[in-house]
Amino acid sequence: MLKKIAAMVVLVALSIAAQTPSRKPTVPAPSQKPTVPAQNRNGQDSTNELSERLGALEKRVAKLEDTVTFYKFEIDQKQDKQDMVLLDPSSRGFLRLDSDNSTFLISLEDASPYLNGYRIKLDIGNPSDATFSNAKLKVRWSHALKSIDSYDSWQKSIHEKEVTLTDDLAPGKWNSVTVDLIPCASDELGYLEVSLQTPTITLHAVPSR
């Protein structure tokens, strides 16, 4: 009797299990993709602003380069060898001027308007006992260089003239030389550079006693 009851309980349990729907396995929710931010509507404005800042920086760098070049130019003027000098029309003093093989003294005695330029009178002193022939005098002139000027633009504004002296630079005396600077405006005597080459030298024999 007990066996029959147990068998009936098992049959009922199996029947109930068959009628109960099975649960589906839980599937994890798909992971969300990272959110991509929308494109900045002001992106073009930001690019333009960056370009303007870069342009301003480039201008500052160019100005600094001009300033460095200007001061290098000033330092070069102070080197020991005086193979070129800057003459001041307002001063009547003399300066030392070195050629490739000797030392001279030079002074600007006069600067007068002439045609569409200026005629300058130079005195070149030869303190040695040698005579120099076929000397070449180079003159460069422009307005005075200022720290705010572009060095490259200023260089392009410089006029230049080279003359071969017809007279010898006699020993132990001042030798007068005239040079016409054409064209030359009144403010273009602010920078007056002179250099000298002396290719031919004549030494005088020492008189016998």
ABEGO torsion letter per residue (X at the ends): XAAAAAAAAAAAAAAAAAABBBBBBBBBBBBBBBBBBBBBAAAAAAAAAAAAAAAAAAAAAAAAAAAAAAAAAAAAAABABBABBBBBAABABBBBBBBAABBBBBBBABBBBBEABBBBBBBBBBABABBBBGBBBBBBBBBBBBAABBAAAAAAABBBBBBBBABBBBBGBBBBBBBBBOBBBAAAAABBBBBBBBABBBBBBBBBX
